């Protein structure tokens, strides 16, 4: 994690299709301040699929999985504001 820039790289090693449909996956995550005092997260992911895997299906599943993780984290932090103070 690069704390001054609130960004970091993540290399996925298991789950979400790794090994069954996706050979490798990496994500660059950056948190930026929002005008309302909150923040928003930018995620740029790169996937290398295993041979014979349909691109559209696996990429869509991967995006949905990442979005679900961030939505769950957001919901938890909103419900538990003392968790990050």
Phi, psi and omega in degrees: 000130176263094188300317180299328182257001180049051179216162179192164178255145180228128175253119182282133183244344176198163180082167176059030178096355179297125180093332180258328179223331183246129178282310178218156176211134175228150179224139171255124184244129180227130177257130180232146179292145176256159183298332183276007181095349177271211178208165172224157185246132173253130179235123177243112184247147177235131182237140171244112183276154172289153182299141178086000181269134178291123185298307187302316183296312184289322178295318178299315179298318181296316178298317179297322180294315180296317179299317180297321179297314181291324177295320179294318178296318179299312181299319179296314183292325176293319180285339183228068185298338178285349181291340183236014177263000000 
